[in-house]
Amino acid sequence: MKRIVLILMIGSALILPSLAAPRPFVFSELWNNAAYYQTNLEKKNFTAFLGRYEGKFGLNLFDLPWQAYLVYYGSVSQNADYWNNSFFYGVGSRYKPFESYKAGSWQDEWIKDVKVYVESLQPTYWQGAASAESAGLATTDLRYGLEVWHEWNLDNVNENLPWGELWTNFAWRTTNFGWEDFNSYIFYFQPKFGRHLGNGIEAYLKADLTISGKSGASYSFLNTAAYGVGIRVEPWRMSGQANDLFKKFKMYAEILGVSYLKDQPTDPNKVVSSDVRFGIDFSYGR
């Protein structure tokens, strides 16, 4: 039934393009990150570069806060493990129920960015595909949930006030491309809070919180909290135009502590207590 609903939603968006559209008919969103990680919350001696990237390309459904899109999530690394060299792709649809919400202050302005979504995905692996196949990993995943991405005081900056970012995602996943039926939720909560230091330099506190309904040592990586400090430079944030691809380009470095919220890994080499990261990050269209 869920797949039928998804097909109907996407089909509706494809057969209505002839209707007048007050907004651009097509949209795109990109996020790309490439960084060196000391542990990557994976193992003590990870010490490798890891790239993560994701994108959505789709259609706005005329004057409704409703979109249908193609989507991908990928990673690539010097590390040869298949989960660090994966590519998940498929179709999705999402709805913005509060897009016209009029915020009263900074405290509630994020509400208009709430998105309800459903996605159907399949995988491929750049490295370790044979290992993924022998592990019996799932070949499809259906995900549905809520997502928010919002920024405070990063456009039209007032340097006397703090800035903030928030990405949070709560979703039910049927398989999570794992070795068994997942059928549980994953909740990501990643806030940043900082100060402008001038010339595009920004110091901040951050947290990366991941919580899952799955427990046990084999799911310890889905129940972690990383927290610490960072500094970054956005060289073109103030000089670029609103639609510039690299307007939100960042160079950053972070030092984090790590805590396990449930069980720790049974392998002591995979138990980490800190991480050091530095790299680049940029997004477009969100």
Solvent accessible surface area in square Angstrom, and as a share of the most:
residue,aa,sasa,rsa
1,M,172,0.77
2,K,107,0.45
3,R,116,0.42
4,I,98,0.50
5,V,64,0.37
6,L,6,0.03
7,I,119,0.60
8,L,115,0.57
9,M,41,0.18
10,I,30,0.15
11,G,27,0.26
12,S,34,0.22
13,A,3,0.02
14,L,103,0.51
15,I,135,0.68
16,L,57,0.28
17,P,67,0.42
18,S,108,0.70
19,L,81,0.40
20,A,94,0.73
21,A,43,0.34
22,P,107,0.68
23,R,63,0.23
24,P,100,0.63
25,F,66,0.28
26,V,96,0.55
27,F,31,0.13
28,S,35,0.22
29,E,22,0.10
30,L,36,0.18
31,W,51,0.18
32,N,39,0.20
33,N,17,0.09
34,A,46,0.35
35,A,0,0.00
36,Y,50,0.19
37,Y,9,0.04
38,Q,67,0.30
39,T,9,0.05
40,N,17,0.09
41,L,36,0.18
42,E,31,0.14
43,K,52,0.22
44,K,113,0.48
45,N,107,0.55
46,F,9,0.04
47,T,75,0.43
48,A,8,0.07
49,F,104,0.43
50,L,3,0.02
51,G,11,0.10
52,R,89,0.33
53,Y,52,0.20
54,E,39,0.17
55,G,3,0.03
56,K,14,0.06
57,F,92,0.38
58,G,11,0.11
59,L,32,0.16
60,N,9,0.05
61,L,5,0.02
62,F,45,0.19
63,D,82,0.43
64,L,73,0.36
65,P,28,0.18
66,W,54,0.19
67,Q,11,0.05
68,A,4,0.03
69,Y,8,0.03
70,L,114,0.57
71,V,4,0.02
72,Y,47,0.18
73,Y,50,0.19
74,G,9,0.09
75,S,12,0.08
76,V,72,0.41
77,S,11,0.07
78,Q,130,0.58
79,N,24,0.12
80,A,63,0.49
81,D,41,0.21
82,Y,37,0.14
83,W,124,0.44
84,N,7,0.03
85,N,0,0.00
86,S,7,0.04
87,F,44,0.18
88,F,37,0.15
89,Y,81,0.31
90,G,16,0.16
91,V,50,0.29
92,G,0,0.00
93,S,0,0.00
94,R,4,0.01
95,Y,99,0.38
96,K,33,0.14
97,P,51,0.32
98,F,93,0.39
99,E,63,0.28
100,S,96,0.62
101,Y,83,0.32
102,K,174,0.74
103,A,46,0.36
104,G,72,0.69
105,S,51,0.33
106,W,166,0.58
107,Q,117,0.52
108,D,32,0.17
109,E,45,0.20
110,W,89,0.31
111,I,40,0.20
112,K,76,0.32
113,D,30,0.16
114,V,17,0.10
115,K,22,0.09
116,V,61,0.35
117,Y,18,0.07
118,V,21,0.12
119,E,2,0.01
120,S,21,0.14
121,L,5,0.02
122,Q,87,0.39
123,P,26,0.16
124,T,52,0.30
125,Y,36,0.14
126,W,134,0.47
127,Q,72,0.32
128,G,29,0.28
129,A,53,0.41
130,A,79,0.61
131,S,59,0.38
132,A,3,0.03
133,E,144,0.65
134,S,98,0.63
135,A,47,0.37
136,G,51,0.49
137,L,20,0.10
138,A,24,0.19
139,T,98,0.57
140,T,63,0.36
141,D,1,0.01
142,L,9,0.04
143,R,17,0.06
144,Y,68,0.26
145,G,14,0.13
146,L,87,0.43
147,E,24,0.11
148,V,10,0.06
149,W,33,0.12
150,H,14,0.06
151,E,29,0.13
152,W,45,0.16
153,N,35,0.18
154,L,2,0.01
155,D,68,0.35
156,N,145,0.74
157,V,37,0.21
158,N,65,0.34
159,E,92,0.41
160,N,122,0.62
161,L,95,0.47
162,P,48,0.30
163,W,3,0.01
164,G,6,0.06
165,E,9,0.04
166,L,24,0.12
167,W,52,0.18
168,T,22,0.13
169,N,15,0.08
170,F,88,0.37
171,A,1,0.01
172,W,94,0.33
173,R,31,0.11
174,T,33,0.19
175,T,18,0.11
176,N,31,0.16
177,F,11,0.05
178,G,14,0.14
179,W,122,0.43
180,E,81,0.36
181,D,103,0.54
182,F,6,0.03
183,N,82,0.42
184,S,9,0.06
185,Y,66,0.25
186,I,1,0.00
187,F,56,0.23
188,Y,43,0.16
189,F,76,0.31
190,Q,55,0.25
191,P,37,0.23
192,K,46,0.19
193,F,120,0.50
194,G,4,0.04
195,R,112,0.41
196,H,23,0.10
197,L,106,0.53
198,G,13,0.13
199,N,146,0.75
200,G,19,0.19
201,I,61,0.31
202,E,5,0.02
203,A,33,0.26
204,Y,10,0.04
205,L,107,0.53
206,K,21,0.09
207,A,33,0.26
208,D,20,0.11
209,L,43,0.22
210,T,15,0.09
211,I,52,0.26
212,S,0,0.00
213,G,36,0.35
214,K,42,0.18
215,S,70,0.45
216,G,27,0.26
217,A,32,0.25
218,S,66,0.43
219,Y,16,0.06
220,S,6,0.04
221,F,107,0.45
222,L,9,0.04
223,N,1,0.00
224,T,3,0.02
225,A,17,0.13
226,A,1,0.00
227,Y,101,0.38
228,G,21,0.21
229,V,77,0.44
230,G,10,0.10
231,I,84,0.42
232,R,6,0.02
233,V,46,0.27
234,E,3,0.01
235,P,54,0.34
236,W,124,0.43
237,R,8,0.03
238,M,122,0.55
239,S,85,0.55
240,G,20,0.20
241,Q,124,0.55
242,A,93,0.72
243,N,108,0.56
244,D,57,0.30
245,L,78,0.39
246,F,95,0.40
247,K,26,0.11
248,K,26,0.11
249,F,28,0.12
250,K,12,0.05
251,M,89,0.40
252,Y,26,0.10
253,A,44,0.34
254,E,8,0.04
255,I,113,0.58
256,L,4,0.02
257,G,21,0.20
258,V,13,0.07
259,S,43,0.27
260,Y,38,0.14
261,L,78,0.39
262,K,87,0.37
263,D,64,0.33
264,Q,102,0.45
265,P,23,0.14
266,T,123,0.71
267,D,56,0.29
268,P,93,0.59
269,N,98,0.50
270,K,90,0.38
271,V,34,0.20
272,V,6,0.03
273,S,87,0.56
274,S,48,0.31
275,D,0,0.00
276,V,52,0.30
277,R,24,0.09
278,F,96,0.40
279,G,17,0.17
280,I,69,0.35
281,D,20,0.10
282,F,34,0.14
283,S,4,0.03
284,Y,64,0.24
285,G,47,0.46
286,R,71,0.26
